Amino acid sequence: MKHRILIAEEHNLLRQGLRSMIGALPDFEVVADVRDGKEAIRETMHLQPAMVLLDLALPGTSGIEVATQVKRRLPHVRVVVLTAHKSDEYVRETLRAGVDGYVLKDASYDELVMALRSVMGGKKFLSPEVSGHLVDTFLNGNKRSVRTSPWERLTSRERSILKLVAEGHTNRGAAEFLSVSPKTVEKHRASLMRKLGLRNVAELTLVALESGLIQRPGTVLRLMGGREGGAEAPATDRGVRLPGSAGVFEPGGALGEPLDRGDAGSGGEAGAAGFRDTALRL
């Protein structure tokens, strides 16, 4: 009997490649592939596959939140994370969420297959590079104190809101996405900014970039409308929506001048102004 698997990966090419490779295995059947966290939760609840192969950096709801909800509501469903993140922080958070496997994106095809089959066999799997680092941390744990980072003090809801705001959602937009009230979003947003010591949306966006919650929208050269390799930037890159801002920024003009500022919620004006000061330092 084939094991039914759902793939959650933002990037189309990688998602289609994974579907093709895993679908060719004699013991696996891909029942769905999705590109964002909300869809991953919805389809997992509906299809109830044997396994979810999950990218951590999904749009909207993060992969860690997806794993947490899946394991809480369907504990029998195995979850294998496929990610580029190697830090202790990410590994600890995913293990706390109850994931069954942690595979790095630079792993070989054979390693991925081994991970899927090991997890379906009831075992846990960590990429050798990750497991080796965890062992080293454990063995040397008595030599250095382990401090709880501000990031680890954030609740799962606060992390979801941080990600949505950094992606450009307004308070109202984030509230609609999470099916909560705008006041709830404002409350959690104020709390997370206090915990992280942030003053505006620009700083919040930088935190999201550095933590891997969102990806850099493009090189600074492209954001400034410059030429890369002597060629003009594609038309789709000439108006760029910067994460953390409700407006589209025109690289050909003054960096950070929005064409459509929109309602950025609390801190929106400060965020746009802050980006003018920090964009060149990304």
BALOBA-1460 file (C-alpha; in Angstrom, 3 decimals):
// residues 282
<rec num="1" residu="m" x="0.000" y="0.000" z="0.000"/>
<rec num="2" residu="k" x="1.286" y="3.452" z="-0.893"/>
<rec num="3" residu="h" x="1.755" y="6.154" z="1.734"/>
<rec num="4" residu="r" x="-0.253" y="9.271" z="0.936"/>
<rec num="5" residu="i" x="1.831" y="12.465" z="1.192"/>
<rec num="6" residu="l" x="1.026" y="16.175" z="0.912"/>
<rec num="7" residu="i" x="3.757" y="18.617" z="-0.167"/>
<rec num="8" residu="a" x="3.758" y="22.222" z="1.100"/>
<rec num="9" residu="e" x="6.381" y="24.362" z="-0.644"/>
<rec num="10" residu="e" x="6.158" y="27.985" z="-1.781"/>
<rec num="11" residu="h" x="8.342" y="27.826" z="-4.903"/>
<rec num="12" residu="n" x="6.620" y="26.347" z="-7.933"/>
<rec num="13" residu="l" x="9.670" y="24.747" z="-9.527"/>
<rec num="14" residu="l" x="10.805" y="23.026" z="-6.342"/>
<rec num="15" residu="r" x="7.266" y="21.948" z="-5.464"/>
<rec num="16" residu="q" x="6.714" y="20.419" z="-8.900"/>
<rec num="17" residu="g" x="10.127" y="18.742" z="-8.776"/>
<rec num="18" residu="l" x="9.379" y="17.212" z="-5.383"/>
<rec num="19" residu="r" x="6.009" y="15.991" z="-6.616"/>
<rec num="20" residu="s" x="7.620" y="14.351" z="-9.621"/>
<rec num="21" residu="m" x="10.445" y="12.699" z="-7.640"/>
<rec num="22" residu="i" x="8.327" y="11.476" z="-4.731"/>
<rec num="23" residu="g" x="5.469" y="10.420" z="-7.000"/>
<rec num="24" residu="a" x="7.899" y="8.146" z="-8.842"/>
<rec num="25" residu="l" x="8.640" y="6.173" z="-5.654"/>
<rec num="26" residu="p" x="6.796" y="2.844" z="-5.491"/>
<rec num="27" residu="d" x="5.711" y="3.325" z="-1.859"/>
<rec num="28" residu="f" x="4.470" y="6.952" z="-1.961"/>
<rec num="29" residu="e" x="1.527" y="8.741" z="-3.563"/>
<rec num="30" residu="v" x="1.352" y="12.543" z="-3.690"/>
<rec num="31" residu="v" x="-2.251" y="13.501" z="-2.958"/>
<rec num="32" residu="a" x="-1.791" y="17.289" z="-3.092"/>
<rec num="33" residu="d" x="0.794" y="20.055" z="-3.341"/>
<rec num="34" residu="v" x="0.166" y="23.517" z="-1.895"/>
<rec num="35" residu="r" x="2.109" y="26.784" z="-1.699"/>
<rec num="36" residu="d" x="1.041" y="28.501" z="1.539"/>
<rec num="37" residu="g" x="0.523" y="27.639" z="5.177"/>
<rec num="38" residu="k" x="-3.198" y="28.243" z="5.383"/>
<rec num="39" residu="e" x="-3.843" y="25.978" z="2.410"/>
<rec num="40" residu="a" x="-1.518" y="23.348" z="3.885"/>
<rec num="41" residu="i" x="-3.579" y="23.187" z="7.093"/>
<rec num="42" residu="r" x="-6.891" y="23.147" z="5.234"/>
<rec num="43" residu="e" x="-5.875" y="20.401" z="2.789"/>
<rec num="44" residu="t" x="-4.257" y="18.297" z="5.510"/>
<rec num="45" residu="m" x="-7.434" y="18.429" z="7.590"/>
<rec num="46" residu="h" x="-9.490" y="17.511" z="4.516"/>
<rec num="47" residu="l" x="-7.296" y="14.793" z="2.962"/>
<rec num="48" residu="q" x="-5.658" y="13.461" z="6.145"/>
<rec num="49" residu="p" x="-2.538" y="12.117" z="4.382"/>
<rec num="50" residu="a" x="-0.080" y="9.819" z="6.118"/>
<rec num="51" residu="m" x="2.634" y="12.483" z="5.856"/>
<rec num="52" residu="v" x="3.171" y="16.182" z="5.201"/>
<rec num="53" residu="l" x="6.455" y="17.326" z="3.637"/>
<rec num="54" residu="l" x="6.686" y="20.903" z="4.840"/>
<rec num="55" residu="d" x="8.774" y="23.965" z="3.999"/>
<rec num="56" residu="l" x="9.251" y="26.267" z="7.010"/>
<rec num="57" residu="a" x="9.197" y="29.537" z="5.014"/>
<rec num="58" residu="l" x="5.621" y="29.423" z="3.724"/>
<rec num="59" residu="p" x="3.665" y="32.611" z="2.924"/>
<rec num="60" residu="g" x="1.182" y="33.690" z="5.573"/>
<rec num="61" residu="t" x="1.105" y="30.965" z="8.221"/>
<rec num="62" residu="s" x="4.641" y="29.740" z="8.902"/>
<rec num="63" residu="g" x="5.697" y="26.124" z="8.564"/>
<rec num="64" residu="i" x="6.244" y="25.835" z="12.331"/>
<rec num="65" residu="e" x="2.670" y="26.976" z="12.964"/>
<rec num="66" residu="v" x="1.414" y="24.507" z="10.327"/>
<rec num="67" residu="a" x="3.324" y="21.670" z="12.015"/>
<rec num="68" residu="t" x="1.988" y="22.689" z="15.442"/>
<rec num="69" residu="q" x="-1.630" y="22.705" z="14.283"/>
<rec num="70" residu="v" x="-1.342" y="19.479" z="12.288"/>
<rec num="71" residu="k" x="0.258" y="17.550" z="15.162"/>
<rec num="72" residu="r" x="-2.271" y="18.924" z="17.650"/>
<rec num="73" residu="r" x="-5.326" y="18.110" z="15.543"/>
<rec num="74" residu="l" x="-4.055" y="15.022" z="13.679"/>
<rec num="75" residu="p" x="-1.251" y="13.528" z="15.804"/>
<rec num="76" residu="h" x="-1.077" y="10.399" z="13.638"/>
<rec num="77" residu="v" x="0.009" y="12.424" z="10.583"/>
<rec num="78" residu="r" x="3.786" y="12.414" z="10.197"/>
<rec num="79" residu="v" x="5.443" y="15.765" z="9.465"/>
<rec num="80" residu="v" x="8.830" y="16.076" z="7.776"/>
<rec num="81" residu="v" x="10.343" y="19.544" z="7.486"/>
<rec num="82" residu="l" x="12.380" y="20.410" z="4.385"/>
<rec num="83" residu="t" x="14.273" y="23.639" z="5.008"/>
<rec num="84" residu="a" x="17.441" y="25.649" z="4.460"/>
<rec num="85" residu="h" x="17.604" y="26.652" z="8.145"/>
<rec num="86" residu="k" x="20.308" y="24.952" z="10.234"/>
<rec num="87" residu="s" x="20.221" y="27.066" z="13.394"/>
<rec num="88" residu="d" x="19.523" y="25.560" z="16.810"/>
<rec num="89" residu="e" x="16.594" y="27.934" z="17.172"/>
<rec num="90" residu="y" x="14.716" y="26.507" z="14.199"/>
<rec num="91" residu="v" x="15.534" y="22.903" z="15.080"/>
<rec num="92" residu="r" x="14.348" y="23.361" z="18.670"/>
<rec num="93" residu="e" x="11.128" y="25.058" z="17.592"/>
<rec num="94" residu="t" x="10.240" y="22.366" z="15.059"/>
<rec num="95" residu="l" x="10.998" y="19.581" z="17.532"/>
<rec num="96" residu="r" x="8.779" y="21.307" z="20.092"/>
<rec num="97" residu="a" x="6.053" y="21.412" z="17.442"/>
<rec num="98" residu="g" x="6.304" y="17.623" z="17.215"/>
<rec num="99" residu="v" x="7.826" y="17.148" z="13.760"/>
<rec num="100" residu="d" x="9.082" y="13.673" z="12.899"/>
<rec num="101" residu="g" x="11.855" y="14.634" z="10.482"/>
<rec num="102" residu="y" x="14.147" y="17.575" z="9.707"/>
<rec num="103" residu="v" x="15.849" y="17.547" z="6.293"/>
<rec num="104" residu="l" x="18.037" y="20.296" z="4.858"/>
<rec num="105" residu="k" x="17.379" y="21.497" z="1.331"/>
<rec num="106" residu="d" x="20.953" y="20.822" z="0.284"/>
<rec num="107" residu="a" x="20.515" y="17.135" z="1.183"/>
<rec num="108" residu="s" x="20.844" y="14.486" z="-1.518"/>
<rec num="109" residu="y" x="17.861" y="12.766" z="-3.103"/>
<rec num="110" residu="d" x="18.840" y="9.520" z="-1.348"/>
<rec num="111" residu="e" x="18.842" y="11.288" z="2.029"/>
<rec num="112" residu="l" x="15.369" y="12.684" z="1.424"/>
<rec num="113" residu="v" x="14.033" y="9.232" z="0.476"/>
<rec num="114" residu="m" x="15.700" y="7.736" z="3.552"/>
<rec num="115" residu="a" x="14.074" y="10.389" z="5.732"/>
<rec num="116" residu="l" x="10.593" y="9.776" z="4.303"/>
<rec num="117" residu="r" x="10.851" y="6.004" z="4.682"/>
<rec num="118" residu="s" x="12.396" y="6.198" z="8.162"/>
<rec num="119" residu="v" x="9.620" y="8.454" z="9.409"/>
<rec num="120" residu="m" x="6.935" y="6.263" z="7.883"/>
<rec num="121" residu="g" x="8.606" y="3.365" z="9.693"/>
<rec num="122" residu="g" x="8.012" y="5.096" z="13.015"/>
<rec num="123" residu="k" x="11.504" y="6.569" z="13.466"/>
<rec num="124" residu="k" x="12.672" y="10.150" z="13.847"/>
<rec num="125" residu="f" x="15.082" y="11.590" z="11.282"/>
<rec num="126" residu="l" x="17.441" y="14.560" z="11.414"/>
<rec num="127" residu="s" x="19.885" y="15.488" z="8.657"/>
<rec num="128" residu="p" x="23.409" y="14.456" z="9.791"/>
<rec num="129" residu="e" x="24.630" y="18.063" z="9.815"/>
<rec num="130" residu="v" x="21.789" y="19.102" z="12.111"/>
<rec num="131" residu="s" x="22.004" y="16.081" z="14.425"/>
<rec num="132" residu="g" x="25.779" y="16.451" z="14.734"/>
<rec num="133" residu="h" x="25.410" y="20.081" z="15.748"/>
<rec num="134" residu="l" x="22.756" y="19.180" z="18.332"/>
<rec num="135" residu="v" x="25.023" y="16.555" z="19.846"/>
<rec num="136" residu="d" x="27.866" y="19.068" z="20.036"/>
<rec num="137" residu="t" x="25.567" y="21.612" z="21.695"/>
<rec num="138" residu="f" x="24.442" y="19.002" z="24.223"/>
<rec num="139" residu="l" x="27.973" y="17.865" z="25.044"/>
<rec num="140" residu="n" x="29.148" y="21.447" z="25.520"/>
<rec num="141" residu="g" x="25.998" y="22.661" z="27.219"/>
<rec num="142" residu="n" x="27.625" y="22.660" z="30.651"/>
<rec num="143" residu="k" x="30.402" y="24.931" z="29.380"/>
<rec num="144" residu="r" x="28.170" y="27.815" z="28.418"/>
<rec num="145" residu="s" x="24.867" y="29.125" z="29.633"/>
<rec num="146" residu="v" x="21.941" y="28.854" z="27.240"/>
<rec num="147" residu="r" x="19.894" y="32.026" z="27.203"/>
<rec num="148" residu="t" x="16.343" y="32.259" z="25.962"/>
<rec num="149" residu="s" x="16.265" y="34.614" z="23.001"/>
<rec num="150" residu="p" x="13.481" y="37.215" z="22.639"/>
<rec num="151" residu="w" x="12.318" y="35.287" z="19.557"/>
<rec num="152" residu="e" x="11.650" y="32.196" z="21.665"/>
<rec num="153" residu="r" x="9.492" y="34.264" z="24.011"/>
<rec num="154" residu="l" x="7.053" y="35.108" z="21.210"/>
<rec num="155" residu="t" x="3.813" y="33.139" z="21.096"/>
<rec num="156" residu="s" x="2.848" y="31.302" z="17.897"/>
<rec num="157" residu="r" x="0.175" y="33.936" z="17.247"/>
<rec num="158" residu="e" x="2.700" y="36.758" z="17.617"/>
<rec num="159" residu="r" x="5.030" y="35.037" z="15.160"/>
<rec num="160" residu="s" x="2.220" y="34.631" z="12.644"/>
<rec num="161" residu="i" x="1.353" y="38.317" z="12.914"/>
<rec num="162" residu="l" x="5.020" y="39.335" z="12.632"/>
<rec num="163" residu="k" x="5.289" y="37.327" z="9.415"/>
<rec num="164" residu="l" x="2.077" y="38.742" z="7.938"/>
<rec num="165" residu="v" x="2.998" y="42.358" z="8.741"/>
<rec num="166" residu="a" x="6.489" y="41.840" z="7.296"/>
<rec num="167" residu="e" x="4.900" y="40.453" z="4.121"/>
<rec num="168" residu="g" x="2.986" y="43.720" z="3.713"/>
<rec num="169" residu="h" x="-0.383" y="42.956" z="5.298"/>
<rec num="170" residu="t" x="-2.163" y="45.752" z="7.149"/>
<rec num="171" residu="n" x="-3.645" y="45.088" z="10.590"/>
<rec num="172" residu="r" x="-7.025" y="44.593" z="8.945"/>
<rec num="173" residu="g" x="-5.576" y="42.305" z="6.281"/>
<rec num="174" residu="a" x="-3.768" y="40.186" z="8.878"/>
<rec num="175" residu="a" x="-6.980" y="39.997" z="10.911"/>
<rec num="176" residu="e" x="-8.924" y="38.720" z="7.902"/>
<rec num="177" residu="f" x="-6.218" y="36.161" z="7.129"/>
<rec num="178" residu="l" x="-6.206" y="34.834" z="10.713"/>
<rec num="179" residu="s" x="-9.990" y="35.186" z="11.193"/>
<rec num="180" residu="v" x="-9.576" y="37.426" z="14.237"/>
<rec num="181" residu="s" x="-10.463" y="41.056" z="14.964"/>
<rec num="182" residu="p" x="-8.133" y="43.948" z="14.010"/>
<rec num="183" residu="k" x="-7.938" y="44.835" z="17.723"/>
<rec num="184" residu="t" x="-6.545" y="41.358" z="18.443"/>
<rec num="185" residu="v" x="-3.887" y="41.881" z="15.788"/>
<rec num="186" residu="e" x="-3.015" y="45.306" z="17.228"/>
<rec num="187" residu="k" x="-2.672" y="43.795" z="20.702"/>
<rec num="188" residu="h" x="-0.356" y="40.983" z="19.585"/>
<rec num="189" residu="r" x="1.591" y="43.308" z="17.306"/>
<rec num="190" residu="a" x="2.282" y="45.732" z="20.153"/>
<rec num="191" residu="s" x="3.300" y="42.820" z="22.372"/>
<rec num="192" residu="l" x="5.756" y="41.298" z="19.892"/>
<rec num="193" residu="m" x="7.333" y="44.661" z="19.104"/>
<rec num="194" residu="r" x="7.818" y="45.290" z="22.827"/>
<rec num="195" residu="k" x="9.392" y="41.847" z="23.350"/>
<rec num="196" residu="l" x="11.760" y="42.312" z="20.405"/>
<rec num="197" residu="g" x="12.504" y="45.972" z="21.168"/>
<rec num="198" residu="l" x="11.236" y="47.169" z="17.779"/>
<rec num="199" residu="r" x="10.080" y="50.693" z="17.009"/>
<rec num="200" residu="n" x="8.528" y="50.487" z="13.544"/>
<rec num="201" residu="v" x="7.607" y="48.254" z="10.608"/>
<rec num="202" residu="a" x="11.035" y="48.658" z="8.999"/>
<rec num="203" residu="e" x="12.773" y="47.112" z="12.004"/>
<rec num="204" residu="l" x="10.117" y="44.401" z="12.188"/>
<rec num="205" residu="t" x="10.740" y="43.573" z="8.527"/>
<rec num="206" residu="l" x="14.489" y="43.337" z="9.078"/>
<rec num="207" residu="v" x="13.906" y="40.883" z="11.932"/>
<rec num="208" residu="a" x="11.693" y="38.772" z="9.659"/>
<rec num="209" residu="l" x="14.363" y="38.810" z="6.938"/>
<rec num="210" residu="e" x="17.173" y="37.873" z="9.311"/>
<rec num="211" residu="s" x="15.157" y="35.068" z="10.907"/>
<rec num="212" residu="g" x="14.185" y="33.617" z="7.528"/>
<rec num="213" residu="l" x="10.445" y="34.186" z="7.976"/>
<rec num="214" residu="i" x="10.366" y="36.070" z="4.682"/>
<rec num="215" residu="q" x="12.771" y="36.244" z="1.764"/>
<rec num="216" residu="r" x="14.552" y="39.320" z="0.468"/>
<rec num="217" residu="p" x="12.453" y="40.743" z="-2.423"/>
<rec num="218" residu="g" x="15.491" y="41.290" z="-4.632"/>
<rec num="219" residu="t" x="18.974" y="42.736" z="-4.625"/>
<rec num="220" residu="v" x="19.495" y="46.336" z="-3.612"/>
<rec num="221" residu="l" x="20.645" y="46.997" z="-7.162"/>
<rec num="222" residu="r" x="17.308" y="45.870" z="-8.550"/>
<rec num="223" residu="l" x="15.377" y="47.829" z="-5.921"/>
<rec num="224" residu="m" x="17.258" y="50.954" z="-7.028"/>
<rec num="225" residu="g" x="16.344" y="50.330" z="-10.653"/>
<rec num="226" residu="g" x="19.963" y="49.783" z="-11.658"/>
<rec num="227" residu="r" x="21.289" y="47.572" z="-14.413"/>
<rec num="228" residu="e" x="22.642" y="44.158" z="-13.571"/>
<rec num="229" residu="g" x="25.064" y="42.658" z="-16.039"/>
<rec num="230" residu="g" x="24.400" y="45.558" z="-18.400"/>
<rec num="231" residu="a" x="20.749" y="44.603" z="-18.862"/>
<rec num="232" residu="e" x="17.745" y="46.562" z="-17.785"/>
<rec num="233" residu="a" x="15.744" y="45.050" z="-14.940"/>
<rec num="234" residu="p" x="12.562" y="43.284" z="-16.102"/>
<rec num="235" residu="a" x="9.407" y="45.326" z="-16.123"/>
<rec num="236" residu="t" x="8.002" y="43.224" z="-13.277"/>
<rec num="237" residu="d" x="10.878" y="44.414" z="-11.085"/>
<rec num="238" residu="r" x="10.456" y="48.118" z="-11.753"/>
<rec num="239" residu="g" x="7.650" y="48.503" z="-9.222"/>
<rec num="240" residu="v" x="8.532" y="46.457" z="-6.158"/>
<rec num="241" residu="r" x="6.378" y="45.846" z="-3.109"/>
<rec num="242" residu="l" x="8.693" y="45.900" z="-0.149"/>
<rec num="243" residu="p" x="7.695" y="43.675" z="2.761"/>
<rec num="244" residu="g" x="6.414" y="45.609" z="5.732"/>
<rec num="245" residu="s" x="4.921" y="48.330" z="3.532"/>
<rec num="246" residu="a" x="1.466" y="48.731" z="2.032"/>
<rec num="247" residu="g" x="2.784" y="50.675" z="-0.948"/>
<rec num="248" residu="v" x="4.571" y="49.867" z="-4.173"/>
<rec num="249" residu="f" x="8.025" y="51.437" z="-4.355"/>
<rec num="250" residu="e" x="9.322" y="52.782" z="-7.637"/>
<rec num="251" residu="p" x="13.061" y="52.035" z="-7.873"/>
<rec num="252" residu="g" x="13.512" y="54.495" z="-10.707"/>
<rec num="253" residu="g" x="12.578" y="57.361" z="-8.388"/>
<rec num="254" residu="a" x="13.766" y="58.184" z="-4.893"/>
<rec num="255" residu="l" x="14.300" y="54.977" z="-2.942"/>
<rec num="256" residu="g" x="11.522" y="54.439" z="-0.431"/>
<rec num="257" residu="e" x="8.986" y="56.847" z="-1.961"/>
<rec num="258" residu="p" x="5.675" y="54.940" z="-2.092"/>
<rec num="259" residu="l" x="3.326" y="55.254" z="-5.038"/>
<rec num="260" residu="d" x="0.414" y="54.006" z="-2.928"/>
<rec num="261" residu="r" x="0.997" y="54.200" z="0.801"/>
<rec num="262" residu="g" x="-2.373" y="52.712" z="1.741"/>
<rec num="263" residu="d" x="-3.473" y="51.952" z="5.299"/>
<rec num="264" residu="a" x="-0.468" y="50.379" z="6.956"/>
<rec num="265" residu="g" x="-2.121" y="50.214" z="10.352"/>
<rec num="266" residu="s" x="-0.345" y="51.403" z="13.465"/>
<rec num="267" residu="g" x="3.252" y="52.230" z="12.728"/>
<rec num="268" residu="g" x="2.689" y="52.307" z="8.950"/>
<rec num="269" residu="e" x="3.923" y="55.858" z="8.461"/>
<rec num="270" residu="a" x="6.926" y="55.234" z="10.664"/>
<rec num="271" residu="g" x="7.637" y="51.996" z="8.809"/>
<rec num="272" residu="a" x="7.713" y="53.707" z="5.416"/>
<rec num="273" residu="a" x="9.950" y="56.452" z="6.745"/>
<rec num="274" residu="g" x="12.152" y="53.945" z="8.504"/>
<rec num="275" residu="f" x="12.665" y="51.998" z="5.323"/>
<rec num="276" residu="r" x="14.147" y="55.081" z="3.680"/>
<rec num="277" residu="d" x="16.800" y="55.056" z="6.394"/>
<rec num="278" residu="t" x="17.500" y="51.328" z="6.426"/>
<rec num="279" residu="a" x="16.907" y="49.976" z="2.913"/>
<rec num="280" residu="l" x="20.447" y="50.694" z="1.747"/>
<rec num="281" residu="r" x="21.835" y="48.748" z="4.678"/>
<rec num="282" residu="l" x="19.966" y="45.520" z="3.838"/>
